[in-house]
Amino acid sequence: MEYDFIGNYTHSLDSKNRVAIPAKYRSQIGDGKVVVTKGFDGCLVVYPLEEWQKLKDERISRLDPMDSRSARDKMRKLLGGATPCDVDKQGRIGLTAYHLKRADITKEVVFTGIGNCFEVWAASIWDEYEEDSKERERAEQ
């Protein structure tokens, strides 16, 4: 299946650390199974189970922890930080305490589609990232 996660959406965690996946993303997750892992730049990344398997088979399995610290770091980040998760009937996923801490998520989150997966950011960190991005764009002009 081809995924097309695009756009930004803001949602809030509930009291049980669950967050509703945006409907436009949810409709693409047929079996309701995803993997949440640490992403880069301070966010979490959510992969439909099928995409997670592809990532493991095509990219992660090629990393050799004996080759470099960079390979070990990527493996630890992606595999060590991964948690399988079922999307509940209300379209929510539960975020673990580990994930909340690593991404500095407290209440408001921003979902950002990046094609075959989507990111989950603490709203405040996303705002900082956006400002930094603007500064980088200005510097490149």
Backbone as a ProteinNet text record, in pm:
[ID]
protein_1_A
[PRIMARY]
MEYDFIGNYTHSLDSKNRVAIPAKYRSQIGDGKVVVTKGFDGCLVVYPLEEWQKLKDERISRLDPMDSRSARDKMRKLLGGATPCDVDKQGRIGLTAYHLKRADITKEVVFTGIGNCFEVWAASIWDEYEEDSKERERAEQ
[TERTIARY]
84	0	88	48.1	116.9	49.7	128.8	76.6	105.8	19.3	35	-4.5	77.7	52.7	106.6	17	55.9	-20.6	28	-40.5	0	-46.4	-21.7	-155	-160.8	-282	-241.4	-319	-291.1	-399	-356.4	-448.1	-391.7	-471.1	-428.3	-428.9	-336.2	-336	-454.7	-511	-613.3	-546.1	-623.6	-568	-494.9	-515.5	-447.1	-334.2	-288.1	-178	-209.6	-335.6	-377.3	-400.3	-378.9	-403.3	-472.3	-569.1	-642	-558.7	-542.8	-473.7	-566.9	-517	-604.3	-678.1	-803.5	-888.1	-825.2	-760.5	-699.7	-582.6	-519.4	-413.3	-474.9	-570.7	-634.3	-694.8	-752.2	-818.4	-719.8	-591.9	-490.2	-432.6	-464	-410.9	-518.1	-521.7	-627.8	-643.2	-534.9	-546.9	-540	-516.3	-512.3	-389.7	-283.3	-159.5	-48.2	19.6	128.7	245.5	359	476.2	516.9	531.7	575.6	720.9	805	945.6	999.3	1117.7	1183	1221.8	1198.3	1238	1361.2	1389.3	1502.1	1450.1	1535.1	1500.8	1405.1	1389.7	1311.1	1165.7	1126.4	986.7	975.9	852.9	825.1	784	799.9	755.1	661.5	550.2	451.9	447.7	473.5	472.2	355.8	277.9	188.1	274.2	221.9	301.5	371	302.8	360.6	483.7	476.3	590.4	704.4	672	775	853.6	781.5	847	939.4	892.2	976.5	1101.4	1086	1199.7	1300.9	1252.5	1342.7	1413.3	1337	1393.8	1488.5	1453.5	1529.2	1637.5	1622.1	1720.1	1791.8	1714.8	1776	1859.3	1811.5	1885.4	2021.2	2038.4	2166.8	2269.7	2223.7	2315.9	2392.8	2520.8	2603.4	2657.6	2615.7	2660.5	2811.1	2876.6	3021.3	3094.5	3024.2	3087.7	3112	3013	3028.4	2934.4	2971.7	2885.2	2756.2	2765.7	2647.5	2544.8	2589.9	2499.2	2434.4	2514.2	2459.8	2358.5	2390.5	2298.3	2164.7	2169.3	2044.8	1964.8	2032.5	1963.6	1900.3	1975.7	1922	1802.5	1814.3	1706.3	1581.8	1595.4	1478.5	1423.6	1510.7	1463.2	1441.6	1536.5	1524.5	1410.9	1377.6	1269.8	1134.8	1125	1001.5	903	775.4	667.4	551.9	512.7	393.4	270.7	173.8	57.3	-65.6	-177.3	-303.3	-379.1	-438.8	-525.4	-660.8	-710.9	-836.9	-957	-1075.2	-1197	-1224.4	-1171.4	-1186.7	-1074.2	-986.6	-877.3	-760.1	-744.1	-636.3	-524.8	-406.2	-294.4	-247.4	-198.2	-142	7.6	55.1	198.7	257.7	368.7	432.4	499.7	523.9	594.8	732	795.7	926.1	916.5	817.6	802.6	767.5	679.2	642.2	764.5	846.5	967.4	1065.4	1092.9	1190.6	1149.6	1019.6	973.1	923.2	940.4	894.8	747.3	666.4	522.7	453.8	373.8	297.7	147.2	101.1	-42.8	-72.8	-29.4	-59.4	44.2	-3.5	86.9	53.3	153.3	136.3	172.2	81.1	105.7	153.6	260.1	314.7	333.7	266.1	279.6	408.4	477.3	600.7	601.8	488.4	480.7	435.7	531.2	495.5	476.2	494	474.8	441.2	418.8	393.4	463.4	493.4	563.7	465.3	503.1	426.9	523.8	492.7	579.1	508	583.5	530.8	506.4	390.2	356	462.6	516.3	617.4	746.7	785.6	906.8	885.6	765.6	733.6	744.2	691.6	699.3	844.7	929.6	1072.3	1135.4	1101	1154.1	1114.2	990.3	941.7	1018.3	1042.3	1117.7	1261	1323.8	1460.2	1464	1362.8	1353.7	1346.8	1267.9	1257.3	1393.9	1464	1596.7	1693.9	1690	1777.6	1745.2	1616.8	1576.2	1626.2	1613.8	1661.5	1812.9	1884.7	2031	2075.5	1994.6	2031.4	2004	1926.2	1889.6	1998.7
-118.8	0	124.4	222.2	351.1	443.3	501.9	595.1	736.4	826.8	967.3	1054.7	1048.3	1129.9	1269.3	1367	1505.8	1597.9	1718.9	1819.9	1819.1	1921.1	1938.4	1947.7	1886.4	1885.8	1896.9	1967.7	1982	1910.6	1830.7	1758.1	1765	1719.7	1718.3	1576.9	1552.1	1426	1424.5	1306.8	1297.2	1258.9	1237.4	1210.1	1075.8	988	858.1	855.5	973	988.3	927	936.5	894.6	1019.5	1006	1116.9	1061.9	1137	1094.8	1123.6	1021.8	1038.6	1115.6	1214	1287.8	1192.5	1221.8	1134.7	1105.5	1205.1	1183.7	1086.1	1073.6	974.4	839.5	843.4	721.3	639.3	708.3	638.3	555.7	585.9	512.4	393	385.1	277.1	169.3	84.3	-13.9	-108.8	-174.2	-275.4	-217	-86.6	-22.2	-53	-98.3	-130.3	-37.7	23	114.5	85	143.9	139.5	284	317.8	451.3	439.2	527.8	525.2	667.4	678.9	809.7	849.8	975.2	1027.5	1114.2	1185.2	1276.6	1417.4	1504.7	1644.5	1661	1559.2	1574.9	1532.7	1461.3	1419.6	1267.6	1219.1	1076.6	1052	929.1	893.3	774	780	672.2	611.1	480.6	406	307.6	300.2	185.9	60.1	-47.1	-168.1	-214.4	-207.5	-248.7	-164	-34.1	54.8	30.5	1.5	-30.1	-153.8	-255.9	-377.9	-348.5	-263.7	-226	-152.7	-59.7	15.6	-79.7	-172.7	-269.5	-354.9	-404.5	-495.1	-425.3	-303.9	-236.7	-142.5	-88.6	10.3	-31.9	-63.1	-92.3	-219.9	-321.9	-448.7	-432.7	-326.3	-302.1	-237.6	-185.1	-122.3	-230.9	-211.3	-306.2	-235.7	-279.6	-212.5	-220.6	-311.9	-324.5	-220.8	-160.4	-67.6	71.5	122.6	261.7	294.5	396.1	446.9	500.8	563.3	617.4	507.6	391.9	279.6	234	222.7	182.3	283.8	412.1	517.4	508.2	487.3	475.3	353.7	242.6	120.4	138.7	198.3	221.3	314.5	420.6	518.4	455.4	391.3	339.1	210.4	115.5	-12.5	-7.9	48.8	55.9	144	243.8	335.2	297.6	179.5	140.9	68.1	101.1	35.1	8.5	-119.3	-148.1	-93.4	-50.1	14.6	-11.7	-41.5	-56	75.8	111.9	230	183.9	251.6	208	250.7	214.1	241	389.3	472.5	618.2	680.8	596.1	645.7	701.4	657.2	707.4	604.9	657.1	572.7	621.6	529.6	565.1	586.5	694.6	722.6	682.8	611.5	565.2	681.3	661.7	763.3	789.8	684.7	698.5	791.6	769.7	854.2	998.3	1015.1	1150.2	1226.8	1158.2	1222	1256.6	1162.5	1183.1	1294.7	1313.4	1416.5	1541.7	1548.1	1662.7	1694.1	1592.2	1612.3	1618.3	1722.8	1735.5	1736.3	1815	1822.1	1836.1	1946.2	1972.1	1906.2	1837.6	1775.9	1822.2	1821	1852.5	1727	1685.7	1576.6	1637.6	1584.3	1631.9	1513.1	1515.2	1406.7	1418.2	1306	1306.5	1189.7	1168.4	1066.5	932.6	840.7	704.7	686.7	794.8	792.1	933.7	950.1	1085.2	1105.2	1229.9	1266.1	1319.9	1305.8	1361.6	1448.3	1576.4	1674.5	1735.6	1769.8	1859.7	1992.5	2052.5	2175.3	2283.1	2295.8	2399.3	2370.1	2244.5	2207.2	2227	2193.6	2215.8	2364.7	2450.9	2595.6	2641.2	2589.7	2623.6	2574.8	2453.7	2397.4	2484.3	2526.5	2610.8	2743.9	2804.1	2929.7	2908.6	2800.4	2768.5	2745	2680.9	2653.6	2783.3	2878.1	3009.4	3078.7	3069.8	3131.9	3067	2935.5	2866.4	2905.8	2918.4	2959.7	3100.2	3190.7	3328.4	3331	3248.8	3245.8	3190.8	3104	3043.5	3134.6	3238.3	3327.6	3422.2
0	0	0	-74.8	-74.3	26.5	112.9	212	167	208.2	172	290.4	394.9	513	485.8	478	452.7	548.1	562.3	642.7	788.1	857.9	1001.5	1074.4	1191.2	1272.7	1418.3	1495.9	1638.5	1718	1815.1	1903.5	2045	2142	2281.8	2336.9	2427.9	2501.7	2596.4	2619.5	2722.8	2854.9	2957.3	3090.4	3098.3	2999	2997	2894.1	2854.1	2757.3	2620.9	2583	2448.9	2366.2	2236.7	2146.4	2022.1	1973.1	1853.8	1729.8	1648	1520.2	1427.7	1355.1	1262.7	1167.8	1141.9	1059.3	923.2	863	730.9	736.9	850.8	868.2	903.3	994.3	1043.6	930.1	833.1	723.1	639.9	651.4	576	653.5	780.9	865.2	874.2	774.1	760.1	876.6	920.3	1024.7	1165	1174.9	1305.2	1387.3	1322.6	1394.4	1347.2	1442.9	1413	1505.8	1473.2	1560.8	1586.1	1713.2	1754.1	1796.4	1745.1	1783.2	1793.6	1851.7	1858.5	1717.9	1687.3	1558.1	1572.2	1468.4	1469	1496.4	1542.6	1569.9	1687.3	1771.9	1893.7	1885.6	1782.7	1770.1	1782.6	1777.1	1763.5	1619.9	1572.8	1438.5	1451.1	1377.8	1378.2	1238.5	1234.2	1108.3	1108.3	1001.2	988.4	993.7	1050.3	1071.2	943.6	831.3	702.4	667.6	690.1	661.1	758.2	882.5	981.7	938.5	893.9	847.1	730	636.3	521.9	568.1	661.8	714.2	777	857.4	920.4	816.3	720	619.3	522.5	480.6	375.5	426.2	545.7	592.1	719.9	821.9	951.1	945.5	873.8	868.2	799.7	723.7	656.8	749.1	861.3	955.7	1029.4	1044.9	1117.4	1241.8	1359.5	1481.7	1503.7	1433.7	1446	1361.3	1266.4	1173.7	1231.7	1305.1	1349.2	1464.3	1534.3	1641.4	1581.1	1464.6	1397.6	1370.7	1324.6	1299.8	1430.3	1537	1666.9	1716.5	1700.7	1744.1	1671.7	1541.7	1463.9	1507.1	1526.9	1569.6	1707.2	1798.2	1933	1929.4	1850.9	1843.3	1784.4	1669.8	1599.1	1660.5	1690.2	1743.2	1894.5	1965.4	2111	2156.5	2075.8	2111.6	2054.4	1991.1	1921.3	2012	1994.1	2066.2	1970.3	1953.4	1873.2	1945.4	1869	1928.2	1841.3	1904.7	1833.6	1839.6	1728.6	1725.5	1781.1	1884.7	1944.5	1859.4	1902.7	1825.1	1806.9	1895.5	1883.2	1801.3	1746.7	1663.5	1741.3	1865	1950.1	1963.9	1991.7	2032.8	2168.9	2248.4	2377.6	2363.7	2419.1	2417	2551.2	2547.6	2671.1	2743.3	2871.3	2949.8	2888.4	2840.5	2775.1	2654.4	2568.6	2450.1	2487.1	2583.7	2625.8	2675.6	2754.9	2809.1	2697.9	2609.1	2502	2406.2	2386.9	2293.2	2365.8	2498.1	2579.1	2558.4	2539.1	2518.8	2654	2672.2	2795.6	2767.7	2672	2645.7	2496.2	2436.9	2295.9	2206.9	2101.6	2006.5	1865.4	1781.3	1639.7	1561.5	1474.8	1381.4	1251.4	1196.8	1069.9	977.8	864.8	769.3	690.8	675.5	596	496.9	433.4	329	379.7	401.3	439.9	590.8	666.8	811	856.4	985.6	1036	1169.1	1195.5	1318.2	1420.3	1547.6	1658.6	1737.8	1744.5	1810.5	1931	2033.6	2135.6	2064.3	2084	2011.2	2029.8	2150	2174.6	2098.3	2090.4	2017.1	1867.6	1819.1	1677.3	1643.5	1729.4	1705.9	1697.8	1786.6	1783.1	1652.6	1613.3	1489.2	1369.9	1366.1	1257.2	1252.2	1368	1372.8	1325.4	1372	1327.9	1177.2	1126	983.6	902.7	953.4	887.6	885	997	1005.1	907.2	896.4	801.5	657.5	627	492.2	461.2	557.1	537.4	515.1	591.5	580.5	446	386.1	257.8	139.4	160.6	48.5	11.1
[MASK]
+++++++++++++++++++++++++++++++++++++++++++++++++++++++++++++++++++++++++++++++++++++++++++++++++++++++++++++++++++++++++++++++++++++++++++++

